[in-house]
Amino acid sequence: MLQTTIHALLTGSLVPSGDEFIYIVRSGEDVMYVGKTRDPNRRMEQHFTSTFLTFTMEDKRDVLRWTVELREVKECQEYIPPNYAYFDLDAAEVCTIQALNPVLNATYNFHASPMPERYKPLFEIEPGLTDNLY
C-alpha cells in the first residue's frame, strides 16, 4: 500500500501509472471516497474539479491534506466476502465501497457514512433560499 496526500498527487508525486489501484480518500479518520484507477495523479485532478469541488471552494488547503491510500487489488482482500469466486479491480472497488461506506460515493454505497460535522455547513441550504423556485 502506498499512502500519500491529494496535494502530492496533484503536484506530480511519483506514483506509477498503468498499475491497477483501489484508492481510499480520507479526511482524518473519515473515509470520504473510494475508487479505482490506473493513473492516480490524473484521477485526483479530475476529482479536485468535480467530486471534491464543494470542499475546494470552501477550504482548498483542507482537501489538499486529505490522505490517499493506493492499494493493489490483492491488498483489498480484507473487504471481499468469502463467497466471491472472482476477484478483480471492479470487484475490489465494489466490495471496498460496501465495506467502508464512504461519505461521497453514491454507486454501490447502500449505507453511506454521514457527512462529518466539520463539513456540514458546506451542504446546508440557507432557509428561504429555495422559496421562489416554483
Contact map, one row per residue, 1 for C-alpha under 8 A:
11100000000000000000000000000000000000000000000000000000000000000000111100100000000000000000000000000000000000000000000000000000000000
11110000000000000000000000000000000000000000000000000000000000000000111000000000000000000000000000000000000000000000000000000000000000
11111000000000000000000000000000000000000000000000000000000000000011110000000000000000000000000000000000000000000000000000000000000000
01111101100000000000000000000000000000000000000000000000000000000011100000000000000000000000000000000000000000000000000000000000000000
00111111100000000000000000000000000000000000000000000000000000011111000000000000000000000000000000000000000000000000000000000000000000
00011111110000000000000000000000000000000001000000000000000000111111000000000000000000000000000000000000000000000000000000000000000000
00001111111000000000000000000000000000000000000000000000000000011000000000000000000000000000000000000000000000000000000000000000000000
00011111111110000000000000000000000000000000000000000000000000000000000000000000000000000000000000000000000000000000000000000000000000
00011111111111100000000000000000000000011001000000000000000000000000000000000000000000000000000000000000000000000000000000000000000000
00000111111110000000000000000000000000001101100000000000000000000000000000000000000000000000000000000000000000000000000000000000000000
00000011111110000000000000000000000000000000000000000000000000000000000000000000000000000000000000000000000000000000000000000000000000
00000001111111000000000000000000000000001000000000000000000000000000000000000000000000000000000000000000000000000000000000000000000000
00000001111111100000000000000000000000001000000000000000000000000000000000000000000000000000000000000000000000000000000000000000000000
00000000100111110000000000000000000000000000000000000000000000000000000000000000000000000000000000000000000000000000000000000000000000
00000000100011111000000000000000000000011000000000000000000000000000000000000000000000000000000000000000000000000000000000000000000000
00000000000001111110000000000000000000100000000000000000000000000000000000000000000000000000000000000000000000000000000000000000000000
00000000000000111110000000000000000001110000000000000000000000000000000000000000000000000000000000000000000000000000000000000000000000
00000000000000011111000000000000000001100000000000000000000000000000000000000000000000000000000000000000000000000000000000000000000000
00000000000000011111100000000000000001100000000000000000000000000000000100000000000000000000000000000000000000000000000000000000000000
00000000000000000111110000000000000111000000000000000000000000000000000110000000000000001000000000000000000000000000000000000000000000
00000000000000000011111000000000000111010000000000000000000000000000011110000000000000001000000000000000000000000000000000000000000000
00000000000000000001111100000000011110000000000000000000000000000000011110010000000000001001100000000000000000000000000000000000000000
00000000000000000000111110000000011110000000000000000000000000000001111000000000000000000000000000000000000000000000000000000000000000
00000000000000000000011111000011111000000000000000000000000000000001110000000000000000000000000000000000000000000000000000000000000000
00000000000000000000001111100011110000000000000000000000000000000111100000000000000000000000000000000000000000000000000000000000000000
00000000000000000000000111111111100000000000000000000000000000000111000000000000000000000000000000000000000000000000000000000000000000
00000000000000000000000011111111000000000000000000000000000000101110000000000000000000000000000000000000000000000000000000000000000000
00000000000000000000000001111100000000000000000000000000000000000110000000000000000000000000000000000000000000000000000000000000000000
00000000000000000000000001111110000000000000000000000000000000000000000000000000000000000000000000000000000000000000000000000000000000
00000000000000000000000001111111000000000000000000000000000000000000000000000000000000000000000000000110000000000001000000000000000000
00000000000000000000000111101111110000000000000000000000000000000000000000000000000000000000000000011110000000000000000000000000000000
00000000000000000000000111100111110000000000000000000000000000000000000000000000000000000000000000000111100000000000000000000000000000
00000000000000000000000111000011111000000000000000000000000000000000000000000000000000000000000000000111100000000000000000000000000000
00000000000000000000011110000011111100000000000000000000000000000000000000000000000000000000100110000100100000000000000000000000000000
00000000000000000000011100000000111110000000000000000000000000000000000000000000000000000000100010000000000000000000000000000000000000
00000000000000000001111000000000011111000000000000000000000000000000000000000000000000001100100000000000000000000000000000000000000000
00000000000000000001111000000000001111110010000000000000000000000000000000000000000000000000000000000000000000000000000000000000000000
00000000000000001111100000000000000111110000000000000000000000000000000000000000000000000000000000000000000000000000000000000000000000
00000000000000011110000000000000000011111110000000000000000000000000000000000000000000000000000000000000000000000000000000000000000000
00000000100000101000100000000000000011111111000000000000000000000000000000000000000000000000000000000000000000000000000000000000000000
00000000110110100000000000000000000000111111100000000000000000000000000000000000000000000000000000000000000000000000000000000000000000
00000000010000000000000000000000000000111111110000000000000000000000000000000000000000000000000000000000000000000000000000000000000000
00000000000000000000000000000000000010111111111000000000000000000000000000000000000000000000000000000000000000000000000000000000000000
00000100110000000000000000000000000000011111111100000000000000000000000000000000000000000000000000000000000000000000000000000000000000
00000000010000000000000000000000000000001111111110000000000000000000000000000000000000000000000000000000000000000000000000000000000000
00000000000000000000000000000000000000000111111111100000000000000000000000000000000000000000000000000000000000000000000000000000000000
00000000000000000000000000000000000000000011111111111000000000000000000000000000000000000000000000000000000000000000000000000000000000
00000000000000000000000000000000000000000001111111111001000000000000000000000000000000000000000000000000000000000000000000000000000000
00000000000000000000000000000000000000000000111111111000000000000000000000000000000000000000000000000000000000000000000000000000000000
00000000000000000000000000000000000000000000011111111000000000000000000000000000000000000000000000000000000000000000000000000000000000
00000000000000000000000000000000000000000000011111111100000000000000000000000000000000000000000000000001000000000000000000000000000000
00000000000000000000000000000000000000000000001111111111000000100000000000000000000000000000000000000000000000000000000000000000000000
00000000000000000000000000000000000000000000001111111111100000000000000000000000000000000000000000000000000000000000000000000000000000
00000000000000000000000000000000000000000000000000111111110000000000000000000000000000000000000000000000000000000000000001000000000000
00000000000000000000000000000000000000000000000000011111111100100000000000000000000000000000000000000000000000000000001001000000000000
00000000000000000000000000000000000000000000000100011111111111100000000000000000000000000000000000000000000000000000000000000000000000
00000000000000000000000000000000000000000000000000001111111100000000000000000000000000000000000000000000000000000000000000000000000000
00000000000000000000000000000000000000000000000000000111111100000000000000000000000000000000000000000000000000000000000001000000000000
00000000000000000000000000000000000000000000000000000011111111100000000000000000000000000000000000000000000000000000000000000000000000
00000000000000000000000000000000000000000000000000000011111111110000000000000000000000000000000000000000000000000000000000000000000000
00000000000000000000000000000000000000000000000000000001001111111000000000000000000000000000000000000000000000000000000000000000000000
00000000000000000000000000000000000000000000000000000001001111111100000000000000000000000000000000000000000000000000000000000000000000
00000100000000000000000000100000000000000000000000010011001111111100000000000000000000000000000000000000000000000000000000000000000000
00001110000000000000000000000000000000000000000000000000000111111100000000000000000000000000000000000000000000000000000000000000000000
00001110000000000000000000100000000000000000000000000000000011111110000000000000000000000000000000000000000000000000000000000000000000
00001100000000000000000011110000000000000000000000000000000001111111000000000000000000000000000000000000000000000000000000000000000000
00111100000000000000000011110000000000000000000000000000000000001111100000000000000000000000000000000000000000000000000000000000000000
00111100000000000000001111000000000000000000000000000000000000000111110000000000000000000000000000000000000000000000000000000000000000
11110000000000000000001110000000000000000000000000000000000000000011111000000000000000000000000000000000000000000000000000000000000000
11100000000000000000111100000000000000000000000000000000000000000001111100000000000000000000000000000000000000000000000000000000000000
11000000000000000000111000000000000000000000000000000000000000000000111111110000000000000000000000000000000000000000000000000000000000
10000000000000000011110000000000000000000000000000000000000000000000011111110000000000000000000000000000000000000000000000000000000000
00000000000000000001110000000000000000000000000000000000000000000000001111111000000000011001000000000000000000000000000000000000000000
00000000000000000000000000000000000000000000000000000000000000000000001111111000000000000000000000000000000000000000000000000000000000
10000000000000000000000000000000000000000000000000000000000000000000001111111100000000000000000000000000000000000000000000000000000000
00000000000000000000010000000000000000000000000000000000000000000000001111111111000000000001000100000000000000000000000000000000000000
00000000000000000000000000000000000000000000000000000000000000000000000011111111000000000001000000000000000000000000000000000000000000
00000000000000000000000000000000000000000000000000000000000000000000000000111111000000000000000000000000000000000000000000000000000000
00000000000000000000000000000000000000000000000000000000000000000000000000011111100000000001001100100000000000000000000000000000000000
00000000000000000000000000000000000000000000000000000000000000000000000000011111110100000001001100000000000000000000000000000000000000
00000000000000000000000000000000000000000000000000000000000000000000000000000011111100000000001000000000000000000000000000000000000000
00000000000000000000000000000000000000000000000000000000000000000000000000000001111100000000000000000000000000000000000000000000000000
00000000000000000000000000000000000000000000000000000000000000000000000000000000111110000000000000000000000000000000000000000000000000
00000000000000000000000000000000000000000000000000000000000000000000000000000001111111100000000000000000000000000000000000000000000000
00000000000000000000000000000000000000000000000000000000000000000000000000000000001111100000000000000000000000000000000000000000000000
00000000000000000000000000000000000000000000000000000000000000000000000000000000000111110010000000000000000000000000000000000000000000
00000000000000000000000000000000000000000000000000000000000000000000000000000000000111111111000000000000000000000000000000000000000000
00000000000000000000000000000000000000000000000000000000000000000000000010000000000001111111000000000000000000000000000000000000000000
00000000000000000001110000000000000100000000000000000000000000000000000010000000000000111111100000000000000000000000000000000000000000
00000000000000000000000000000000000100000000000000000000000000000000000000000000000000111111110000000000000000000000000000000000000000
00000000000000000000000000000000000000000000000000000000000000000000000000000000000001111111111000000000000000000000000000000000000000
00000000000000000000010000000000000000000000000000000000000000000000000010011011000000111111111100000000000000000000000000000000000000
00000000000000000000010000000000011100000000000000000000000000000000000000000000000000001111111110000000000000000000000000000000000000
00000000000000000000000000000000000000000000000000000000000000000000000000000000000000000111111111000000000100000000000000000000000000
00000000000000000000000000000000000000000000000000000000000000000000000000000011100000000011111111100000000000000000000000000000000000
00000000000000000000000000000000010000000000000000000000000000000000000000010011000000000001111111110000000000000000000000000000000000
00000000000000000000000000000000011000000000000000000000000000000000000000000000000000000000111111111100100110000000000000000000000000
00000000000000000000000000000000000000000000000000000000000000000000000000000000000000000000011111111000000111100000000000000000000000
00000000000000000000000000000000000000000000000000000000000000000000000000000010000000000000001111111000000000000000000000000000000000
00000000000000000000000000000010000000000000000000000000000000000000000000000000000000000000000111111100000000000000000000000000000000
00000000000000000000000000000010000000000000000000000000000000000000000000000000000000000000000011111110100011111000000000000000000000
00000000000000000000000000000111110000000000000000000000000000000000000000000000000000000000000010011111100010011000000000000000000000
00000000000000000000000000000111100000000000000000000000000000000000000000000000000000000000000000001111100000011110000000000000000000
00000000000000000000000000000001100000000000000000100000000000000000000000000000000000000000000000000111110000010000000000000000000000
00000000000000000000000000000001110000000000000000000000000000000000000000000000000000000000000010001111111110010000000000000000000000
00000000000000000000000000000000000000000000000000000000000000000000000000000000000000000000000000000001111110010000000000000000000000
00000000000000000000000000000000000000000000000000000000000000000000000000000000000000000000000000000000111110000000000000000000000000
00000000000000000000000000000000000000000000000000000000000000000000000000000000000000000000010011000000111111000000000000000000000000
00000000000000000000000000000000000000000000000000000000000000000000000000000000000000000000000011001100111111110000000000000000000000
00000000000000000000000000000000000000000000000000000000000000000000000000000000000000000000000001001000000111110000000000000000000000
00000000000000000000000000000000000000000000000000000000000000000000000000000000000000000000000001001000000011111000000000000000000000
00000000000000000000000000000000000000000000000000000000000000000000000000000000000000000000000000001111110011111100000000000000000000
00000000000000000000000000000000000000000000000000000000000000000000000000000000000000000000000000001110000000111110000000000000000000
00000000000000000000000000000000000000000000000000000000000000000000000000000000000000000000000000000010000000011111000000000000000000
00000000000000000000000000000000000000000000000000000000000000000000000000000000000000000000000000000010000000001111101100000000000000
00000000000000000000000000000100000000000000000000000000000000000000000000000000000000000000000000000000000000000111111100000000000000
00000000000000000000000000000000000000000000000000000000000000000000000000000000000000000000000000000000000000000011111110000000000000
00000000000000000000000000000000000000000000000000000000000000000000000000000000000000000000000000000000000000000001111110000000000000
00000000000000000000000000000000000000000000000000000010000000000000000000000000000000000000000000000000000000000011111111100000000000
00000000000000000000000000000000000000000000000000000000000000000000000000000000000000000000000000000000000000000011111111110000000000
00000000000000000000000000000000000000000000000000000000000000000000000000000000000000000000000000000000000000000000111111110000000000
00000000000000000000000000000000000000000000000000000110010000000000000000000000000000000000000000000000000000000000001111110000000000
00000000000000000000000000000000000000000000000000000000000000000000000000000000000000000000000000000000000000000000001111111000000000
00000000000000000000000000000000000000000000000000000000000000000000000000000000000000000000000000000000000000000000000111111100000000
00000000000000000000000000000000000000000000000000000000000000000000000000000000000000000000000000000000000000000000000000111110100000
00000000000000000000000000000000000000000000000000000000000000000000000000000000000000000000000000000000000000000000000000011111100000
00000000000000000000000000000000000000000000000000000000000000000000000000000000000000000000000000000000000000000000000000001111110000
00000000000000000000000000000000000000000000000000000000000000000000000000000000000000000000000000000000000000000000000000000111111000
00000000000000000000000000000000000000000000000000000000000000000000000000000000000000000000000000000000000000000000000000001111111100
00000000000000000000000000000000000000000000000000000000000000000000000000000000000000000000000000000000000000000000000000000011111110
00000000000000000000000000000000000000000000000000000000000000000000000000000000000000000000000000000000000000000000000000000001111111
00000000000000000000000000000000000000000000000000000000000000000000000000000000000000000000000000000000000000000000000000000000111111
00000000000000000000000000000000000000000000000000000000000000000000000000000000000000000000000000000000000000000000000000000000011111
00000000000000000000000000000000000000000000000000000000000000000000000000000000000000000000000000000000000000000000000000000000001111
